[in-house]
Amino acid sequence: MTQQVSDSTTLHNGVKMPWLGLGVWKTKDGDEVIQAVKSAIQTGYRSIDTAAAYGNEEGVGIGIKQAGVPRDELFITTKVWNADQGYDSTLRAFEESRKKLGLEVIDLYLIHWPVKGKYKDTWRALEKLYKDGAVRAIGVSNFHTHHLKDVISESETVPMVNQVEYHPLLSQQELRSFCNSNQIQLEAWSPLMQGNLDNPLISELAAQYGKSPAQIILRWDIQNGVVTIPKSINANRIRENSEIFDFTLSEDDVAKINSLNKNQRFGPDPDNFNF
């Protein structure tokens, strides 16, 4: 059983990745993101997830430095944006992200969305960065099964992570099964359904376990083997989101939450994204 906030899963290349991280989508650069990152790290989080498109890599980097935790204890993720995809442009974008974060090595670098006609060249650039030791792990975000098969069929490296929208109303069973069978770690963005937590079953389980609805969902993520990165700028909420390691959902309750799936997205469908 996963018992503490710093507990990790092991990616297929042997790199350890924390089960819980802080997401910083829509968190403003400057003091807002600096304080959120510091608060998370000081609470015990060891994983921070940002992206070039979020416009807050500089603040994330400052927050990391100010938190006072040794760099080798942290796991930092960023992503190449759609407009920068392609082989040479991805390499340039990576250097820009590395400079803004103030980090020599990035722990996980992801392709943000599967831009048709570009994501395979982008993946070749990520493979080069990985071989060069500039990143410890590489992966993708928002890739359906067919995108993953396309990348794997022409690559030397199977993605280590696929970060997708994942929550009780979108449990992505087929994709999760494919990722499991190919040792690709699934990671959830918007695990808390962008605040749409009003569900009778989740509320009932929250009362039963003496936890918040958010804590029930985040615990469900981890028990399904899915890394989770809830976003918050509130120190108390950041702490609350981390307090999910002192209880375990029963198998029956996990199955009940699994049954809530409606294939309902709160974000874009990767096959119909306006790239």
N, C-alpha and C positions, 0 to 999 in steps of 0.2 A: 504493500500500500504506500502511495505517495504521502509523505508525512510532514514535509516542510516546504516553505516557499522557494527554497533554493534547489529542490530536487529536480533532477534532469532526466530526459530521455537520451538515448544514444543514437545519433544519426548513422546511416550505413557506412560512413567513412570513419567512424569511431569518435567523432566530435560530440561532446555533450551539449545539449540544448535544454535550458530550463523549461519546465511544463507551463509556467506562468510568466508572462511578461507584461510590460506596460505599452499600450499602443498610444501614439500621439497624433493620430489623424485629426485634423481640424483644431489642433492645439496651436495657439499663436506663438510665433517665434519671439524670442526675448524672455522677459521675466516669467510669463505664464508657463512656457514649456520648461524653462530652467527649474522652476520650483516644483513642477510635476515630476520631473526626472529625479531631482534630489530627494523629494519625498518618497518616491517609490524605492529608490536604492537604499535609503536610510530605513525604510520599513522592512527591507530584506529582499526585494526584487533584485534579480541579477540579469534580467533580459529587458532591453528597450528596443521597440520596433518603430522605425521612422521610414521616410522615403524622400527622394528628391522632390517629388511633387507636393509634399506637405509644406515645403518652404520653411522648415524649422530645424534643419540639420545643425546649423551653427549653435542654436540654443541647446539642442540635445548634447552637443559636444561640451558646452560650458557646464551644463548640469552634471554631466559625467565627472568632469574634473572637480567641480565643487563638492560632489558627494563624498569624496575622500576614500573611495574603495579602490583597491589595486585593480589595474586594468585587466589583469588575467583572470579576475573573478567575474568579469562582466561578459555578456553576450549581446552584441550590437548588430542589429539588422537594418539595412537600407535597401532601396530598390531603384532600378533604372526606369525612368519615365518613358512613355510611348514615343514622344517626339525625339528622343535620343537613341531609339533602337536602331540596330545595324551594328556591324562589327567595330569599325573605327570609332563611330560616335559613342558607342557604349563604353569603350575604353576611356574616352575623354570624359564622359559623364561620371565614370567611377572615380577618376582622379579629382573631379570637382567635389564629389560627395566626401571623399576621403579628406580633402583639404578642409571642407566646412566642418566636418566632425572633429577634425584635429586628431585623427587616428591613423596610425601606420597600417594596421591590418583591420579589416572588417570581418566580423565573425560569420555573417550570412549575407549574401548579396542575391537579390531576387529580380527576375523580370516581372515588372508590375502587372502588365496585361499582355495577352497573346496577340500582338499586332500581326495580322495576316501578312505573309510575305517578308516579315522581318525577324520574327522571334527565333528562327533557327540560326541566323547569322548572329543575333544577340547572344544566343546560347553558346556559340563558338567563342565569343569574347569572354563570357563568364568562365568557360573551361580554361582559357588562357590565364585569366586572373587567378584561378584556383591552382593551376600548375605552377604559376610564378610565386605562389605563397602570399599573394596580396589579400586573399580571402581564405577563411578556414572551411567554408562550406558554401555551396551554391544551390539555388533552387528557383522556383517559379511561384507566381501568384495568379490566382484566377484562371487556372488552366483546367479545362474539362478533360475527361479521359482521352478524347481523340487528339487533343493538343499534346498531351503527355506521350501518347503512342508515337506521334509524329516526331517529337524531339528525340525520344529514346531510339527510334529506328535508325537515326543517322548520326548518333553521338557516341563518344567514348564514355561519357559520364551520365549516369542516371541522376536526375535531380534528387537532392537530399530532402527537400521540403517542398510542399505545395500549400501555399496560404490562400484560403478561400473563405467566402462567406459561409458560415456554419453556425447553426443554432437549432433549437428544438423544432422550428417550423421549416427548416431547410437542412436536414441531416445528411444529405448527399451520400446515401448508402452505397450506391454503385461506385462512385468516385472513391469513397473511403476503402471499399473492398479492393479496388485496383491499386490504390496507393499502398495498402498493406501488403499485397502480394508482390509488389515491386520495391519494398523497403523504402518507400517515400513517406516521410513524416507529414501527416496532415496537420495544418495549423488553422485556427479559426480567427477570422476577423469579424467584427460586429457580432461577437458571441452573445451579447445582451440585446440583440435585435433593435439597436439604436434606441433603447429605452422602452420598447414595447413589451413590457414584462407582465401585463395584466392577463394572466391565464389561470383559470380555476385550478387545474392540476398543479401548476407550479406553486400557486399560493397555498394549496393544501399541503404540499410537501414541505414548504417553508415552515409552516406552523408545526408540522409533525417533527421536523428535525431541529426546530429552534434556530433556523437560519433565514437569511433574506432570500427573496426569489433569485436575485443575482448570484448569490453564493450557491444555490441549488444548481443553477445552469452551469456555472463555471466548474463545479465538482463533476457534473455530468460529462462535460467536455473531457476532463482528464481521465475519468473512468472509461470513456470510450477510446482512450489512447490518442486524444487530439490536444495538441498544444494550444493554449489560449492566451489572448493578449487584449483584455478589456481596456478601454480608454477611459480615463478620468483626469480631471485637473484638481479634484477635491481631495485633500490629504486624508480625510476620514473615509471617503469612499475607496481611495486607493488601498488603505489599510483593510477595510472591510472585504474588498475583493481578494485580498491575500489570505483571509481567514477561512480557508476551505480545506485545510489539511488535517483537521481534527475530527472529521467525521467521514463516513462512507455511506453512499446510497446503496440500498439493497439491489440485488439483480432485478427484482420485480419492478422496483421504482425506476431503474434505468430503462427497462423495457417500456414502462408506461410513458416516459418522456420521449423515447424513440418513436412511439406511436403517434406523437403529435405532428409528425412531419406532414407538410402540405405543399412542399416544393415552393414555398413562398419566399421571395427575395425582397429585401429592403434596399439593396444596391443593384447595380446593373448586371444583366446576364452577359458573361464573357463572349457569347456568340452574337450578341446584338449591342455591343458597346460602340459608342460613337468615338472611334479612334481619330 
